[in-house]
């Protein structure tokens, strides 16, 4: 039995199969995604979702789905399934599904009468190419395979509606046809490694409903277009490969190309390898540069997420080259002290206050966990560190500046520049303008780390300036953020208010390598986090003691936005939970890490199969929500898994 496998009873149960998703990528930004049943439930679903740089640089759903049929004895058995109005499903091809294995790519078995049929698919790493391999395992008569593509040709954040602008033209190519719905798009090249018949039958198909979008309060009805269909005979034991790509290839090599693609994949045969697969899917090559995609299926490159995730995505298994490539790519495109977003229309246009400080933390992880030297970091990346620190100290705009006591102020009215940046009705849900606890902890840590590098490199001018600043910050931090009568840290304060609600940002403050706090204070905070914020699936964003606590992320965009930082739990915060326990309760941290892995292993069969969601509900049963595969969370669990391995290796 495979590590990830589903049987007939699970696959034919739509409430089960349509709430579990599959994701495959080409590690260059393109992806394919749908549900276990094969029924799309989001506008972000599609078998080939690819960049269109000539249009807007964002990802576009080109191939929404393939409607396959088995034809025998003059009878057609349709394997597809779609949802229409009032949860009407047609056709109901899921009833033929008998088994699905995911190692390393999805492999489905269908039983249609006496015919046993296997379908495998992969998103090729070698380009923007989606391939399906069809194999007839058993049959007692002649069988014909029929395949009808359904196309969208629209931005992934939008939906397609029937219109008269669509092209009805196609061109014949070697082993297939090429077609595009609109002139400004890339062609899709449909090629098959066997002789076939193509019937050009351009038609709109109307009223597909996407249940997940409906739940979130978005437009959820789409029309899709089909240029025609392919038919080909298939014999018992024969395999046919269909390639859909933005460039042509020789159809004679499709079988070899498919096999080569499989060899490039890490088996999904255990928890660790599932995480490694997902880590590789988050590391993408974009216009010749390496970047970290924050989350599938709707996020782009978010600097904060890049720097939080990058150490865990690369360093546990010595992928130092990709670490350096991502760092260099991000530095190349710096705008003053800030880093740029890419392909992410939902991001704030304002730079975040913390991403540049997470950059310094990220380099610190490189120094502390590899053979990377302090001299190398200061020589190659020290200029970026200096730019950030000096700009922030002097004033970088958007309310970012250092006060006379050294503490870092950030934000302005109606701006959300920390990681708690959800908006509802164009207003920040958790406005934290002023002096935020994790921002100042990261600020102090970045300065101390830079001083460590500068001293090693002999940059005494830097040391002479920033040494006194660090002392001022340490003193001011303890004066303003710690209340001796309470075992917690102030979340943020400004001239008008001090917010002492129990949030996880104080956890980041106690877990920094260079923390301005004493161990006694940190231990008090850790105990508070354990009792009020820890869950088996991450750290809550707010203690349940408050009336604004929301345990479950559900409903429309506004409802989810309210829950995002008022109760939702984030797995990536477990990195700092573990670091705090390791430092303050050394004997407990290995046991804690093993328990955390045990909590998350069942998630390989939930949500996005083999991956980790963006957030989890704050109360049992801790269902996942948000993006279905999130880089920071994958990185955190991969890091924890490697720490367990290292501990066990060292104690053998």
C-alpha positions as CSV (number, residue, x, y, z in Angstrom):
1,X,0.0,0.0,0.0
2,X,1.3,3.5,-0.9
3,X,1.8,6.2,1.8
4,X,-0.9,8.3,0.1
5,X,-3.7,6.1,-1.3
6,X,-7.5,6.4,-1.5
7,X,-10.0,3.7,-2.1
8,X,-13.4,3.5,-3.9
9,X,-15.5,4.3,-0.8
10,X,-13.5,7.6,-0.3
11,X,-13.3,8.6,-4.0
12,X,-17.0,8.1,-4.7
13,X,-18.0,10.0,-1.6
14,X,-18.3,13.5,-2.9
15,X,-18.3,15.2,0.5
16,X,-15.0,13.5,1.1
17,X,-13.3,13.7,-2.4
18,X,-14.3,17.2,-3.2
19,X,-12.8,18.6,0.0
20,X,-9.4,17.2,-0.8
21,X,-7.2,18.7,-3.5
22,X,-4.3,17.7,-5.6
23,X,-1.5,20.0,-6.6
24,X,1.3,19.6,-9.1
25,X,3.8,22.2,-10.3
26,X,6.5,22.7,-12.9
27,X,8.7,24.6,-10.3
28,X,8.6,27.6,-12.6
29,X,5.4,29.1,-11.4
30,X,2.9,27.0,-13.4
31,X,0.7,24.5,-11.7
32,X,-2.2,22.1,-12.0
33,X,-4.8,21.5,-9.3
34,X,-8.2,19.9,-8.8
35,X,-10.0,17.8,-6.3
36,X,-9.7,14.0,-5.7
37,X,-12.9,13.5,-7.6
38,X,-11.6,15.6,-10.5
39,X,-14.3,18.2,-10.1
40,X,-13.1,21.8,-9.9
41,X,-14.4,23.7,-6.9
42,X,-12.3,26.9,-7.2
43,X,-11.6,29.5,-9.9
44,X,-7.9,28.7,-9.1
45,X,-8.4,25.0,-10.2
46,X,-7.2,23.9,-13.6
47,X,-4.9,21.3,-15.1
48,X,-2.6,23.9,-16.7
49,X,-2.3,27.3,-15.0
50,X,0.6,29.2,-16.4
51,X,2.2,32.7,-16.6
52,X,1.3,34.9,-19.5
53,X,4.1,37.6,-19.3
54,X,2.8,39.2,-22.5
55,X,-0.5,39.9,-20.9
56,X,0.0,40.9,-17.2
57,X,2.8,38.6,-15.9
58,X,0.3,36.8,-13.7
59,X,-0.9,33.2,-13.9
60,X,-3.8,32.3,-16.2
61,X,-6.0,29.2,-16.2
62,X,-5.5,27.9,-19.8
63,X,-6.7,24.3,-19.5
64,X,-9.5,24.0,-17.0
65,X,-10.2,20.2,-17.3
66,X,-10.2,17.2,-19.6
67,X,-13.5,15.4,-20.2
68,X,-12.5,11.8,-20.9
69,X,-14.7,9.0,-22.0
70,X,-14.3,5.2,-22.6
71,X,-16.3,4.1,-25.7
72,X,-17.1,0.4,-26.2
73,X,-19.9,-1.5,-27.8
74,X,-21.2,1.8,-29.2
75,X,-21.7,3.1,-25.6
76,X,-19.9,6.0,-24.1
77,X,-18.9,6.0,-20.4
78,X,-17.9,9.5,-19.2
79,X,-15.2,9.7,-16.5
80,X,-15.5,13.4,-15.8
81,X,-17.5,15.2,-13.2
82,X,-18.7,18.9,-13.0
83,X,-20.9,20.8,-10.6
84,X,-23.8,22.9,-11.8
85,X,-26.6,24.9,-10.2
86,X,-28.1,23.4,-7.0
87,X,-25.2,21.0,-6.6
88,X,-26.3,19.1,-9.7
89,X,-23.4,16.9,-10.8
90,X,-22.9,15.8,-14.4
91,X,-21.4,13.6,-15.6
92,X,-20.8,11.4,-12.6
93,X,-17.6,9.8,-13.6
94,X,-16.3,9.5,-10.1
95,X,-18.5,6.4,-9.7
96,X,-16.0,4.5,-11.9
97,X,-13.0,5.4,-9.7
98,X,-11.6,2.5,-7.8
99,X,-8.2,3.7,-6.5
100,X,-6.0,6.7,-6.4
101,X,-2.3,6.6,-5.4
102,X,0.0,9.7,-5.2
103,X,3.6,8.6,-5.5
104,X,5.2,10.6,-6.8
105,X,2.3,11.8,-9.1
106,X,-1.5,11.0,-9.1
107,X,-2.4,7.6,-10.6
108,X,-6.1,6.8,-10.9
109,X,-7.7,3.4,-11.6
110,X,-11.2,3.3,-13.2
111,X,-13.4,0.3,-13.6
112,X,-15.9,0.6,-16.6
113,X,-17.7,-2.7,-17.0
114,X,-15.1,-5.2,-18.1
115,X,-12.5,-2.5,-18.8
116,X,-9.9,-1.5,-16.2
117,X,-8.3,1.8,-17.1
118,X,-5.4,3.7,-15.6
119,X,-4.8,7.5,-15.8
120,X,-1.6,9.2,-14.6
121,X,-0.7,12.8,-14.9
122,X,2.2,15.2,-14.4
123,X,3.1,18.8,-14.7
124,X,6.5,18.7,-16.4
125,X,9.5,20.5,-14.9
126,X,11.1,20.9,-18.3
127,X,8.6,23.6,-19.4
128,X,4.9,24.7,-19.4
129,X,3.6,21.2,-20.1
130,X,0.9,19.0,-18.7
131,X,1.0,15.3,-19.6
132,X,-1.6,12.6,-19.1
133,X,-0.7,8.9,-19.6
134,X,-3.7,6.6,-20.3
135,X,-3.2,2.8,-20.0
136,X,-5.8,0.1,-20.7
137,X,-5.1,-2.7,-18.2
138,X,-8.0,-5.0,-19.0
139,X,-10.8,-5.3,-21.6
140,X,-12.8,-8.0,-23.4
141,X,-13.6,-5.9,-26.5
142,X,-12.3,-3.0,-28.6
143,X,-12.1,0.3,-26.7
144,X,-11.8,3.9,-27.9
145,X,-10.6,6.8,-25.8
146,X,-12.3,10.2,-26.3
147,X,-10.8,13.4,-24.8
148,X,-12.5,16.8,-24.9
149,X,-10.5,19.7,-23.4
150,X,-12.4,22.5,-21.6
151,X,-10.5,25.8,-21.8
152,X,-10.7,29.1,-19.8
153,X,-7.9,31.4,-21.0
154,X,-8.3,33.9,-18.2
155,X,-6.5,35.3,-15.2
156,X,-6.7,32.9,-12.2
157,X,-8.4,35.6,-10.1
158,X,-11.2,36.1,-12.6
159,X,-13.9,33.9,-14.2
160,X,-14.7,33.3,-17.9
161,X,-18.1,34.1,-19.4
162,X,-19.3,33.1,-22.8
163,X,-18.5,35.8,-25.4
164,X,-18.2,36.2,-29.2
165,X,-14.5,37.2,-29.2
166,X,-13.3,33.7,-29.0
167,X,-11.4,32.3,-31.9
168,X,-12.8,29.3,-33.9
169,X,-9.5,28.7,-35.7
170,X,-7.0,25.9,-35.1
171,X,-3.8,24.8,-36.8
172,X,-2.5,21.2,-37.4
173,X,0.9,20.4,-36.0
174,X,3.0,17.3,-35.8
175,X,1.0,14.8,-33.8
176,X,-1.8,17.2,-32.9
177,X,-3.3,20.7,-33.1
178,X,-2.6,24.0,-31.6
179,X,-5.2,26.4,-30.5
180,X,-5.7,29.6,-28.5
181,X,-9.0,31.4,-27.5
182,X,-7.6,34.9,-28.0
183,X,-4.9,36.4,-30.1
184,X,-2.8,37.8,-27.2
185,X,-2.4,34.4,-25.5
186,X,0.1,31.7,-25.9
187,X,-1.0,28.8,-28.1
188,X,-1.8,25.5,-26.4
189,X,-0.2,22.6,-28.3
190,X,-2.2,19.3,-28.0
191,X,0.0,16.4,-29.1
192,X,-0.5,12.7,-28.8
193,X,2.1,9.8,-29.3
194,X,-0.5,7.8,-31.3
195,X,-2.6,8.3,-34.4
196,X,-5.9,9.9,-33.6
197,X,-9.0,11.6,-35.1
198,X,-9.7,15.2,-34.1
199,X,-13.2,16.6,-34.6
200,X,-13.3,20.4,-34.5
201,X,-16.5,21.3,-32.7
202,X,-16.1,24.7,-31.1
203,X,-18.7,25.3,-28.4
204,X,-19.3,27.0,-25.1
205,X,-20.3,25.0,-22.1
206,X,-22.3,26.9,-19.5
207,X,-22.9,27.3,-15.8
208,X,-20.0,25.5,-14.1
209,X,-20.3,26.2,-10.3
210,X,-17.3,26.5,-8.0
211,X,-18.4,25.6,-4.5
212,X,-15.4,26.9,-2.6
213,X,-15.7,30.3,-4.2
214,X,-19.5,30.4,-3.5
215,X,-18.7,29.8,0.2
216,X,-16.2,32.7,0.2
217,X,-18.7,35.1,-1.3
218,X,-17.0,35.4,-4.7
219,X,-18.4,35.0,-8.2
220,X,-18.7,31.3,-8.6
221,X,-20.2,30.6,-12.0
222,X,-18.1,30.1,-15.1
223,X,-18.5,29.2,-18.8
224,X,-15.8,27.1,-20.5
225,X,-15.0,26.6,-24.1
226,X,-14.1,23.5,-26.0
227,X,-12.5,23.7,-29.5
228,X,-13.3,20.0,-30.2
229,X,-12.4,16.5,-29.2
230,X,-9.8,13.7,-29.8
231,X,-10.6,10.0,-30.4
232,X,-8.2,7.1,-30.6
233,X,-8.4,3.3,-30.2
234,X,-6.5,1.8,-27.3
235,X,-5.5,-1.8,-26.8
236,X,-5.0,-3.8,-23.6
237,X,-1.5,-3.1,-22.3
238,X,-1.1,0.0,-24.4
239,X,-0.3,3.4,-23.1
240,X,-1.1,6.7,-24.8
241,X,0.4,10.0,-23.7
242,X,-1.4,13.3,-24.3
243,X,0.7,16.5,-23.9
244,X,-0.7,20.0,-23.6
245,X,2.0,22.7,-23.6
246,X,2.8,26.2,-24.7
247,X,5.5,24.9,-27.0
248,X,5.6,22.0,-29.5
249,X,7.7,18.9,-29.1
250,X,8.3,15.7,-31.0
251,X,5.3,13.4,-30.1
252,X,7.6,10.4,-30.7
253,X,9.5,11.2,-27.5
254,X,6.5,11.8,-25.3
255,X,6.9,8.4,-23.6
256,X,10.5,9.1,-22.8
257,X,9.8,12.6,-21.7
258,X,7.1,11.4,-19.3
259,X,9.5,8.8,-17.8
260,X,12.2,11.4,-17.4
261,X,9.9,13.7,-15.6
262,X,8.9,11.0,-13.1
263,X,12.6,10.4,-12.4
264,X,13.0,14.0,-11.3
265,X,10.4,13.7,-8.6
266,X,11.0,12.8,-5.0
267,X,8.8,9.8,-3.9
268,X,5.9,10.7,-1.7
269,X,6.4,7.7,0.4
270,X,6.6,9.3,3.9
271,X,5.9,12.5,5.7
272,X,9.4,14.0,5.2
273,X,9.4,13.3,1.4
274,X,6.0,14.9,1.1
275,X,7.4,18.0,2.7
276,X,10.5,17.9,0.5
277,X,8.3,17.7,-2.6
278,X,6.3,20.7,-1.5
279,X,9.5,22.6,-0.6
280,X,10.7,22.1,-4.2
281,X,7.3,23.3,-5.5
282,X,7.6,26.5,-3.6
283,X,11.1,27.2,-5.0
284,X,10.4,28.5,-8.4
285,X,12.5,30.0,-11.3
286,X,11.0,33.2,-12.6
287,X,12.6,35.0,-15.5
288,X,15.9,33.4,-14.8
289,X,15.8,34.2,-11.0
290,X,15.0,31.9,-8.1
291,X,12.2,32.9,-5.8
292,X,9.9,31.5,-3.2
293,X,6.2,31.3,-4.0
294,X,4.3,32.1,-0.8
295,X,1.4,29.8,-1.3
296,X,-0.7,27.9,-3.9
297,X,-3.0,28.6,-5.5
298,X,-3.4,32.4,-5.4
299,X,-0.4,34.0,-3.8
300,X,2.8,35.2,-5.5
301,X,6.2,36.1,-4.2
302,X,5.8,37.9,-0.8
303,X,9.1,39.1,0.7
304,X,8.2,38.4,4.3
305,X,7.1,34.9,3.5
306,X,10.2,34.4,1.4
307,X,12.6,35.1,4.2
308,X,10.7,33.2,6.9
309,X,10.4,30.2,4.7
310,X,13.8,30.1,2.9
311,X,16.0,28.6,5.6
312,X,13.5,25.7,6.2
313,X,13.0,25.1,2.5
314,X,16.7,24.9,1.7
315,X,19.1,24.5,4.6
316,X,17.8,21.2,6.2
317,X,19.0,19.2,3.3
318,X,22.0,21.3,2.3
319,X,20.4,23.1,-0.6
320,X,22.7,26.1,0.0
321,X,22.9,27.0,-3.7
322,X,19.2,27.7,-4.0
323,X,19.3,29.7,-0.7
324,X,22.0,32.0,-2.2
325,X,20.2,32.3,-5.5
326,X,17.0,33.4,-3.8
327,X,18.8,35.9,-1.6
328,X,20.7,37.4,-4.6
329,X,17.5,37.6,-6.7
330,X,15.7,39.4,-3.9
331,X,18.6,41.8,-3.3
332,X,18.8,42.6,-7.0
333,X,15.3,44.0,-7.1
334,X,15.4,46.0,-3.8
335,X,13.7,49.3,-3.8
336,X,15.6,51.3,-1.2
337,X,15.4,49.2,2.0
338,X,12.4,47.3,0.8
339,X,11.9,44.1,-1.2
340,X,9.4,43.8,-4.1
341,X,6.2,41.7,-4.4
342,X,5.6,39.7,-7.6
343,X,2.4,38.4,-9.2
344,X,0.3,39.0,-6.2
345,X,-2.7,41.3,-6.8
346,X,-4.0,40.8,-3.3
347,X,-0.9,42.2,-1.6
348,X,-0.8,45.7,-0.1
349,X,1.0,48.1,-2.4
350,X,2.7,49.5,0.6
351,X,6.0,47.8,1.6
352,X,5.9,45.8,4.9
353,X,7.8,47.0,7.9
354,X,9.1,43.6,8.9
355,X,10.2,41.9,5.6
356,X,13.6,43.6,5.5
357,X,14.2,42.6,9.2
358,X,13.2,39.0,8.4
359,X,15.8,39.2,5.6
360,X,18.5,39.8,8.4
361,X,17.0,36.9,10.4
362,X,17.2,34.7,7.3
363,X,20.9,35.4,6.8
364,X,21.4,34.7,10.5
365,X,19.9,31.2,10.0
366,X,22.4,30.7,7.2
367,X,25.4,31.6,9.3
368,X,24.2,29.5,12.3
369,X,23.1,26.4,10.5
370,X,25.6,25.9,7.6
371,X,29.3,26.3,7.0
372,X,28.5,29.8,5.7
373,X,31.0,32.2,7.2
374,X,30.3,35.6,8.8
375,X,33.0,37.1,6.5
376,X,31.1,35.7,3.4
377,X,27.8,37.2,4.5
378,X,29.2,40.6,5.3
379,X,31.2,40.8,2.1
380,X,28.3,39.7,-0.2
381,X,25.2,40.8,1.6
382,X,26.4,43.3,4.2
383,X,25.6,46.3,1.9
384,X,21.9,45.2,1.9
385,X,21.9,44.9,5.7
386,X,23.5,48.3,6.1
387,X,21.0,49.9,3.7
388,X,18.1,48.5,5.7
389,X,19.4,49.5,9.1
390,X,20.4,53.0,8.2
391,X,17.2,53.7,6.2
392,X,15.0,52.5,9.0
393,X,17.0,54.4,11.6
394,X,16.8,57.7,9.6
395,X,13.2,57.2,8.4
396,X,12.1,55.0,5.4
397,X,8.6,56.4,4.9
398,X,5.2,54.9,5.8
399,X,5.8,55.8,9.4
400,X,9.0,53.7,9.7
401,X,11.6,55.4,11.8
402,X,13.6,55.0,15.0
403,X,12.7,57.0,18.0
404,X,15.3,58.7,20.2
405,X,15.3,55.7,22.5
406,X,16.1,53.4,19.5
407,X,12.7,51.7,19.3
408,X,11.3,51.3,15.8
409,X,8.0,52.9,14.9
410,X,6.0,51.7,11.9
411,X,2.8,52.4,10.1
412,X,0.3,55.2,9.6
413,X,-3.5,55.4,10.0
414,X,-5.3,52.7,7.8
415,X,-2.0,51.0,7.0
416,X,-1.1,47.5,8.2
417,X,2.6,47.0,7.7
418,X,3.2,44.0,10.0
419,X,2.4,40.4,9.2
420,X,-1.1,40.9,10.7
421,X,-2.2,42.8,7.6
422,X,-5.8,41.5,6.9
423,X,-8.2,44.1,5.7
424,X,-12.0,44.2,5.9
425,X,-14.0,47.0,4.2
426,X,-10.6,48.7,3.4
427,X,-9.7,48.9,7.1
428,X,-7.1,46.9,8.9
429,X,-8.6,44.2,11.1
430,X,-5.7,44.4,13.6
431,X,-4.3,48.0,13.3
432,X,-0.9,47.9,15.1
433,X,0.5,51.3,14.1
434,X,3.2,52.4,16.5
435,X,5.8,50.2,18.2
436,X,5.0,46.5,17.6
437,X,6.7,43.9,19.8
438,X,8.0,41.5,17.1
439,X,9.1,44.4,14.8
440,X,11.3,45.8,17.6
441,X,12.5,42.3,18.6
442,X,13.5,41.7,14.9
443,X,15.0,45.2,14.8
444,X,17.2,44.5,17.9
445,X,18.2,41.1,16.6
446,X,19.1,42.5,13.2
447,X,21.3,45.1,14.7
448,X,23.1,42.6,17.0
449,X,23.6,40.2,14.2
450,X,25.0,42.9,12.0
451,X,27.3,43.9,14.8
452,X,28.5,40.3,15.1
453,X,29.3,40.2,11.4
454,X,30.9,43.7,11.4
455,X,33.2,42.9,14.4
456,X,34.3,39.7,12.7
457,X,35.0,41.6,9.4
458,X,36.8,44.5,11.2
459,X,34.2,47.1,10.2
460,X,34.7,49.2,13.3
461,X,33.0,52.3,11.9
462,X,29.7,50.3,11.8
463,X,30.4,48.9,15.3
464,X,31.0,52.3,16.8
465,X,27.7,53.7,15.5
466,X,25.4,50.7,16.1
467,X,26.8,49.4,19.4
468,X,25.4,52.3,21.5
469,X,22.1,52.1,19.6
470,X,21.7,48.4,20.5
471,X,22.1,49.3,24.2
472,X,19.5,52.0,24.0
473,X,17.0,49.6,22.3
474,X,17.5,46.9,24.9
475,X,16.8,49.3,27.8
476,X,13.8,50.8,26.1
477,X,12.4,47.5,25.1
478,X,12.3,46.3,28.7
479,X,10.8,49.6,29.9
480,X,8.0,49.7,27.3
481,X,7.1,46.1,26.4
482,X,7.3,44.3,29.7
483,X,4.9,44.8,32.6
484,X,6.4,43.3,35.8
485,X,2.9,42.6,37.1
486,X,1.9,40.6,34.0
487,X,3.6,37.6,32.5
488,X,3.3,38.9,29.0
489,X,4.6,41.5,26.6
490,X,2.7,44.4,25.1
491,X,1.7,43.6,21.6
492,X,2.1,47.2,20.4
493,X,1.8,50.7,21.8
494,X,1.6,54.3,20.5
495,X,0.9,57.7,21.9
496,X,-2.8,56.9,22.4
497,X,-2.9,53.2,23.5
498,X,-1.0,50.2,24.7
499,X,-2.4,46.8,23.6
500,X,-1.8,44.0,26.1
501,X,-3.9,41.4,24.4
502,X,-2.3,38.0,24.3
503,X,-1.0,37.4,20.7
504,X,1.9,35.3,19.4
505,X,4.1,38.2,18.4
506,X,5.7,38.1,21.9
507,X,6.7,34.5,21.1
508,X,8.9,35.8,18.2
509,X,10.4,38.3,20.7
510,X,11.5,35.6,23.1
511,X,12.8,33.3,20.5
512,X,15.3,35.6,18.7
513,X,18.9,34.6,19.1
514,X,19.6,38.2,20.3
515,X,16.7,39.0,22.5
516,X,16.6,42.1,24.8
517,X,14.8,40.1,27.5
518,X,16.1,38.1,30.4
519,X,15.5,34.3,30.6
520,X,13.1,34.8,33.5
521,X,10.9,37.1,31.4
522,X,11.1,34.8,28.4
523,X,10.1,31.8,30.6
524,X,7.0,33.6,31.8
525,X,6.0,34.5,28.2
526,X,6.6,30.9,27.1
527,X,4.3,29.6,29.8
528,X,1.6,32.0,28.8
529,X,1.9,31.0,25.1
530,X,1.7,27.3,26.1
531,X,-1.5,27.8,28.1
532,X,-3.4,30.2,25.8
533,X,-2.0,30.1,22.3
534,X,-0.6,26.7,21.5
535,X,-2.7,24.2,19.5
536,X,-1.6,20.9,17.8
537,X,-1.7,22.7,14.4
538,X,0.0,26.0,15.2
539,X,0.0,29.0,17.4
540,X,-3.2,31.0,17.8
541,X,-3.2,34.6,16.8
542,X,-5.3,35.6,19.8
543,X,-6.1,34.1,23.1
544,X,-9.7,32.6,23.4
545,X,-10.2,34.8,26.6
546,X,-11.1,37.8,24.4
547,X,-14.5,38.5,23.0
548,X,-13.1,39.2,19.5
549,X,-11.6,35.7,19.3
550,X,-12.9,33.7,16.3
551,X,-12.2,30.0,16.5
552,X,-13.2,29.1,12.9
553,X,-12.3,30.6,9.6
554,X,-15.3,30.2,7.4
555,X,-17.9,32.2,5.3
556,X,-17.2,35.1,3.0
557,X,-14.1,37.1,2.5
558,X,-14.9,39.6,5.3
559,X,-15.6,36.8,7.9
560,X,-12.4,35.0,7.0
561,X,-10.5,38.3,7.2
562,X,-11.8,38.9,10.7
563,X,-10.7,35.4,11.8
564,X,-7.2,35.5,10.1
565,X,-5.5,37.2,13.0
566,X,-8.1,36.9,15.7
567,X,-7.9,33.2,16.4
568,X,-6.6,31.3,13.4
569,X,-3.5,29.2,14.2
570,X,-0.3,29.4,12.1
571,X,2.1,26.4,11.9
572,X,5.1,28.5,11.0
573,X,5.1,30.1,14.4
574,X,6.0,26.7,15.8
575,X,9.6,27.4,14.8
576,X,9.8,30.1,17.5
577,X,7.9,28.0,20.0
578,X,10.4,25.2,19.6
579,X,13.4,27.6,19.7
580,X,12.0,29.1,23.0
581,X,11.5,25.6,24.5
582,X,15.0,24.5,23.3
583,X,16.6,27.5,25.1
584,X,14.5,27.6,28.2
585,X,13.4,24.0,28.7
586,X,16.2,22.1,26.9
587,X,15.1,18.5,28.0
588,X,11.6,18.9,26.6
589,X,12.1,20.2,23.0
590,X,12.7,16.9,21.2
591,X,9.6,15.4,22.8
592,X,7.6,18.5,21.7
593,X,8.9,18.3,18.2
594,X,8.0,14.6,17.8
595,X,4.5,15.4,19.1
596,X,4.1,18.2,16.6
597,X,5.1,15.9,13.7
598,X,2.6,13.4,15.0
599,X,-0.2,16.0,14.9
600,X,0.6,17.0,11.3
601,X,1.2,13.6,9.7
602,X,-2.6,13.0,9.2
603,X,-2.7,16.3,7.3
604,X,-1.0,14.5,4.4
605,X,-4.4,13.0,3.7
606,X,-6.4,16.2,4.3
607,X,-6.8,19.6,2.5
608,X,-4.2,19.6,-0.2
609,X,-2.9,16.1,-0.3
610,X,0.7,15.8,0.9
611,X,0.9,19.5,1.9
612,X,0.2,22.0,4.7
613,X,-2.5,24.7,4.7
614,X,-1.9,28.4,5.4
615,X,-3.9,28.5,8.7
616,X,-5.8,26.2,10.9
617,X,-8.9,26.8,13.0
618,X,-8.1,27.8,16.6
619,X,-10.4,25.2,18.2
620,X,-10.8,21.4,17.5
621,X,-10.9,19.7,15.1
622,X,-8.4,22.3,13.7
623,X,-9.4,22.2,10.0
624,X,-7.1,23.9,7.5
625,X,-8.0,27.1,5.6
626,X,-6.5,29.7,3.4
627,X,-4.0,28.7,0.7
628,X,-3.8,25.0,0.4
629,X,0.0,24.8,0.3
630,X,1.9,27.4,2.2
631,X,5.7,27.9,2.0
632,X,6.3,29.1,5.6
633,X,4.5,26.2,7.1
634,X,6.1,23.6,4.9
635,X,9.5,25.1,5.8
636,X,8.7,25.0,9.6
637,X,7.7,21.4,9.6
638,X,10.7,20.4,7.3
639,X,13.0,22.2,9.8
640,X,11.4,20.4,12.7
641,X,11.7,17.0,11.0
642,X,15.4,17.6,10.3
643,X,16.0,18.7,13.9
644,X,14.6,15.4,15.1
645,X,16.8,13.4,12.6
646,X,19.9,15.3,13.8
647,X,19.1,14.7,17.4
648,X,18.5,11.0,16.9
649,X,21.7,10.7,14.8
650,X,23.8,12.4,17.5
651,X,22.4,10.2,20.3
652,X,22.9,6.9,18.5
